[in-house]
Amino acid sequence: MRQIRTEPLTAEAFAPFGQVLEAAGDFRLINAGLCRRHHDRARLDFGADTGGQAGISVFQAQPRALPYDFDLIERHPEGSQAFVPLSSEPFLVIVSPDPQAVPRAFLTNGAQGINLARGTWHGVLTPLAAPGLFAVVDRIGPTPNLEEHRFSEAWRVIRG
C-alpha cells in the first residue's frame, strides 16, 4: 500500500489548495478592545455564475484514527468549501493537485479550519476525535457540484 505522512497545517504549505482559518497574524481590535478580529481570511466562491449562493451546513462525521486508509478524493468545481470545527480536536485534511499526483495529508492543531479553493481535489471530512462536528460554508445551487475519483490502489496516511 502506498503511504503518505502527515505534515502540520500551515498557511504557506496549504496555499496551493486554499486558506487556513486561524487566529494568527494581523488583526484589529474591536468590541472596546476586548476582541481581536483576524479579518477576511478566506476567498469564498459560491458559483454565482452557475446560480449558486452561500450556505452554512452542520456536518457530524464519525471519527477515524491514524493510520488512515483512503481510496476516494472529490472536488467541487462550482464553489469553495470551508470547514470550521465546532470543537477543539485536530482533524486530517487530505488534498491533491490532481488525481494523478501524490496526495498530501495535513494535520490541524485543533484551533484551525480550512477553506478549500474551488475545484481542489480533497479527501472526505476526517475528524480524529469525537464529536466530529463542523460548520461547513459552501455553495448551494441548482446544478451538481461534486466530482469523485477512486484510486486503483489505496493510500495509507501515517503520522509524520
C-alpha positions as semicolon CSV with decimal commas, in nm:
position;residue;x (nm);y (nm);z (nm)
1;M;0,000;0,000;0,000
2;R;0,126;0,349;-0,082
3;Q;0,196;0,575;0,217
4;I;0,200;0,944;0,289
5;R;0,295;1,116;0,614
6;T;0,102;1,388;0,789
7;E;0,252;1,733;0,797
8;P;0,150;2,029;1,013
9;L;-0,111;2,255;0,858
10;T;0,046;2,592;0,781
11;A;-0,082;2,873;0,563
12;E;0,226;2,854;0,340
13;A;0,210;2,477;0,281
14;F;-0,167;2,480;0,223
15;A;-0,171;2,787;-0,007
16;P;-0,194;2,588;-0,335
17;F;-0,520;2,432;-0,209
18;G;-0,693;2,717;-0,024
19;Q;-0,662;2,906;0,303
20;V;-0,606;2,814;0,666
21;L;-0,861;2,968;0,901
22;E;-0,694;3,058;1,230
23;A;-0,642;3,342;1,473
24;A;-0,288;3,423;1,362
25;G;-0,116;3,718;1,201
26;D;-0,259;4,065;1,153
27;F;-0,568;4,168;1,346
28;R;-0,759;4,474;1,456
29;L;-0,916;4,529;1,794
30;I;-1,294;4,555;1,814
31;N;-1,557;4,542;2,089
32;A;-1,396;4,811;2,304
33;G;-1,056;4,644;2,263
34;L;-1,170;4,310;2,402
35;C;-1,168;4,113;2,076
36;R;-0,909;4,055;1,803
37;R;-1,062;4,044;1,456
38;H;-0,847;3,847;1,210
39;H;-1,024;3,988;0,908
40;D;-1,119;3,835;0,573
41;R;-0,928;3,506;0,600
42;A;-1,079;3,312;0,305
43;R;-1,156;3,361;-0,062
44;L;-1,513;3,235;-0,067
45;D;-1,656;3,139;-0,406
46;F;-2,015;3,025;-0,433
47;G;-2,051;2,993;-0,808
48;A;-2,274;3,294;-0,866
49;D;-2,210;3,235;-1,238
50;T;-2,388;2,897;-1,202
51;G;-2,679;3,017;-0,987
52;G;-2,508;2,927;-0,659
53;Q;-2,523;3,106;-0,327
54;A;-2,360;3,076;0,014
55;G;-2,495;2,819;0,254
56;I;-2,399;2,710;0,605
57;S;-2,448;2,346;0,698
58;V;-2,351;2,143;1,003
59;F;-2,173;1,812;0,941
60;Q;-2,129;1,537;1,200
61;A;-1,866;1,288;1,084
62;Q;-1,752;0,967;1,251
63;P;-1,401;0,995;1,394
64;R;-1,120;0,798;1,230
65;A;-0,772;0,711;1,353
66;L;-0,420;0,708;1,216
67;P;-0,304;0,516;1,028
68;Y;-0,592;0,601;0,795
69;D;-0,655;0,431;0,460
70;F;-0,839;0,603;0,175
71;D;-0,905;0,549;-0,194
72;L;-1,150;0,832;-0,267
73;I;-1,098;1,202;-0,332
74;E;-1,351;1,456;-0,453
75;R;-1,377;1,814;-0,570
76;H;-1,640;2,083;-0,605
77;P;-1,591;2,255;-0,944
78;E;-1,852;2,524;-0,883
79;G;-1,751;2,664;-0,546
80;S;-1,519;2,677;-0,247
81;Q;-1,583;2,477;0,070
82;A;-1,485;2,588;0,422
83;F;-1,469;2,356;0,723
84;V;-1,482;2,520;1,066
85;P;-1,458;2,271;1,354
86;L;-1,709;2,316;1,635
87;S;-1,471;2,154;1,886
88;S;-1,100;2,189;1,957
89;E;-0,993;1,848;1,826
90;P;-0,744;1,807;1,540
91;F;-0,865;1,673;1,207
92;L;-0,698;1,536;0,898
93;V;-0,704;1,727;0,567
94;I;-0,612;1,533;0,253
95;V;-0,559;1,732;-0,069
96;S;-0,411;1,672;-0,410
97;P;-0,337;1,895;-0,711
98;D;-0,496;1,629;-0,933
99;P;-0,586;1,257;-0,918
100;Q;-0,252;1,151;-1,070
101;A;-0,040;1,338;-0,814
102;V;0,072;1,215;-0,473
103;P;-0,181;1,346;-0,218
104;R;-0,075;1,546;0,085
105;A;-0,208;1,495;0,437
106;F;-0,222;1,791;0,673
107;L;-0,294;1,763;1,045
108;T;-0,468;2,059;1,205
109;N;-0,370;2,174;1,552
110;G;-0,724;2,179;1,694
111;A;-0,763;2,556;1,653
112;Q;-0,765;2,570;1,271
113;G;-1,024;2,541;0,998
114;I;-0,972;2,536;0,624
115;N;-1,121;2,682;0,311
116;L;-1,073;2,463;0,003
117;A;-1,044;2,663;-0,317
118;R;-1,294;2,595;-0,594
119;G;-1,202;2,274;-0,778
120;T;-0,948;2,146;-0,522
121;W;-0,926;1,767;-0,500
122;H;-0,962;1,658;-0,136
123;G;-1,040;1,366;0,089
124;V;-1,362;1,328;0,283
125;L;-1,412;1,501;0,619
126;T;-1,183;1,316;0,860
127;P;-1,208;1,410;1,228
128;L;-0,968;1,225;1,456
129;A;-1,183;1,253;1,771
130;A;-1,546;1,288;1,869
131;P;-1,775;1,474;1,831
132;G;-1,672;1,538;1,467
133;L;-1,892;1,848;1,439
134;F;-1,816;2,110;1,174
135;A;-1,982;2,418;1,032
136;V;-1,942;2,398;0,655
137;V;-1,973;2,708;0,437
138;D;-2,016;2,615;0,073
139;R;-2,213;2,655;-0,247
140;I;-2,582;2,575;-0,251
141;G;-2,723;2,575;-0,602
142;P;-2,932;2,407;-0,871
143;T;-2,651;2,226;-1,055
144;P;-2,430;1,934;-0,942
145;N;-2,113;2,039;-0,765
146;L;-1,935;1,713;-0,697
147;E;-1,681;1,504;-0,888
148;E;-1,525;1,193;-0,734
149;H;-1,214;0,992;-0,814
150;R;-1,128;0,646;-0,681
151;F;-0,764;0,544;-0,677
152;S;-0,686;0,198;-0,816
153;E;-0,469;0,141;-0,507
154;A;-0,546;0,284;-0,164
155;W;-0,323;0,529;0,020
156;R;-0,231;0,498;0,387
157;V;-0,177;0,812;0,595
158;I;0,066;0,770;0,883
159;R;0,169;1,020;1,145
160;G;0,460;1,237;1,031
